[in-house]
Amino acid sequence: MEVEEGEDSRTSVLIHQLRAAEIPPEVEKGYPTSPYAWDVWALGMLMSKAGASTGYDVPELGSVTKKMLEPQWERRPSARTVLRRFEKAIMNIAEERLNSIPHPPSTVPAVSS
C-alpha cells in the first residue's frame, strides 16, 4: 500500500469487507475502517482475551487496551502510541511480578493425563 505525500495514512485506505477473527464495531455495522485502526482493535482484543484466558490479567494494561478498543476508529491510538503507552505501563510493574508464573483461571478445566 502506498500513500501519496501529504495524505493521512490512517484515512487514505479504508477496509470494507469482513475477513478477520476480531471484527471492530464499525465494520460489524457496515462502515469502512482504517486498516491501522483495525489492527489496533484486534491487538487490544488479543491482549484482553489473553489476560483473561490465562489468568494473568494485568490491571496496569487496562488503560492501554481500553483506548485500543475505542468504538470510534478515528479515536483509537496509533500503533506507535500504543507501544509507548504499553512500555510506560510495564515500567510500573515490579520485576518479580513480571517474571512470575500466572495462576490458571478457575474456569478452565484441569487436563488429566
Residue, then its C-alpha position, 0 to 999 in steps of 0.5 A: m500500500e502506498v500513500e501519496e505525500g501529504e495524505d493521512s495514512r490512517t484515512s487514505v485506505l479504508i477496509h470494507q469487507l469482513r475477513a478477520a477473527e476480531i471484527p471492530p464495531e464499525v465494520e460489524k455495522g457496515y462502515p469502512t475502517s482504517p486498516y491501522a485502526w483495525d489492527v489496533w482493535a484486534l491487538g487490544m482484543l488479543m491482549s484482553k482475551a489473553g489476560a483473561s484466558t490465562g489468568y494473568d490479567v494485568p490491571e496496569l494494561g487496562s488503560v492501554t487496551k481500553k483506548m485500543l478498543e475505542p468504538q470510534w476508529e478515528r479515536r483509537p491510538s496509533a500503533r506507535t502510541v500504543l507501544r509507548r503507552f504499553e512500555k510506560a505501563i510495564m515500567n510500573i510493574a515490579e520485576e518479580r511480578l513480571n517474571s512470575i508464573p500466572h495462576p490458571p483461571s478457575t474456569v478452565p478445566a484441569v487436563s488429566s493425563 
